[in-house]
Amino acid sequence: MSAAEPPGDGDHQLLVLIDPLARRYDGESVRIAKDVLSAGAHAKICFADGPDEFARALSRRGSRRPVVVGDDHALLRAVSQLHRERELADSVLSLVPVGAAHTLELSYALGVPRGAVAAARTALDGARRRLDLLVDDSDGVVLGELRIPAASSSPGPPHTVWDTCRTLVASLVRPAPPSSAGPSGSHRLRVEADGVLLNDLDQPVEGLSVAAQGDGGLADVVVRTASGETHTAEAKAVTVSGPDFRYRADIQVAGPVRTRTWTVHADAWGLVLPTADE
C-alpha cells in the first residue's frame, strides 16, 4: 500500500452512488451516510435502480469523486467498470459498507471502516491509497484473493436476479469431465509463477490461492497438493492451465476455463482509507 496522496481539487465534489440492494437491506444506514457526506462536501446523490443506471452515473461523474454506498459487489462493479474504461489509474474510490456481513468481507479486509458514520467520515477526510490489482487475460479484475477450486458462496441471498441466473447457467454449461480430476477433491492443474513451474498435471492440486500483496507489484502464490505438499512463490504473473476448472475471484465464481493468466498491476487503483492516526 503506497503512501497517502495529497487531496485533489475534486475532493469536495462527490458523486454518491447508492446501490439499490443497500437501500433495501439497511435504509437507515444509507440515510446516515448520505447526511454525513452531504454535510461535509458538495455531494450529488444517485439512487441507482440497477447496474445500468449505476454504470451510467459513474461514467458521467466528471470531476466528482465517486463514493459507493453498498457491499463488495458494488465496489467490485465500480472498479471493474473504471478498469474497462481505462480510467482506473486516474480515479480514487470511497466505500460506505452497507449489506449483510458475508457480502462485506472483502471491503473490511481492504481496511474500509465498519459502520456508516465512520466510513462516511473516512470518505471525506481519509487518505488516498494506491493498491495493486490482479488482472486476468480476459480483462477481469481481482481486488483481494483468487482461489481454485471455487469455494461455495457464503450463506445468504444472491445479490441480484442476474447473479442467480448466472450461477445457474455456470452450473449447466460445459461441466468439467469427471475423468479430468485426480483424487477426490483435487484438480490436475499446471501452475506457473513468472514462468517457473510450481506444479504440473501429474501432481493433483487440492487448493490454489493467489493474492496481490497490496503494493510492490507482486502476488503471493500458494499451491497445496493432494499429497500434502505446499509450494509458495512471489510473482508478477501466474498462469494456471489444465482440464476445465472454475475459480473464485473475490466474491464471484468464473469459468470453466482451460487456461488463465493473472498479472499484478502495481498501484492500479485508489481507495480512501483511514489515516494512520485513526
Buried (B, 14 or more C-beta within 10 A) or exposed (E): BBEBEEEEEBBBBBBBBBBBBBBEBBEEBBEBBBBBBBEBBEBBBBBBEEBEBBBEBBEEBEEBBBBBBBBBBBBBBBBBBBBEEEEBEEBBBBBBBBBBEEBBBBBEBBBBBEBBBBBBBBBBBBBBBBBBBBBBEEEBBBBBBBBBBBEEBEEEEEBBEEBEEBBEEBEEEEEBEEEBBBEEEBBBBBBBBBEEEBBEBEBBBBBBBBBBBBBBBBBBBBBBBBEEEEBEBBBBBBBBBBBBBBBBBBBBBBBBBBEBBBBBBBBBBBBBBBEEEE
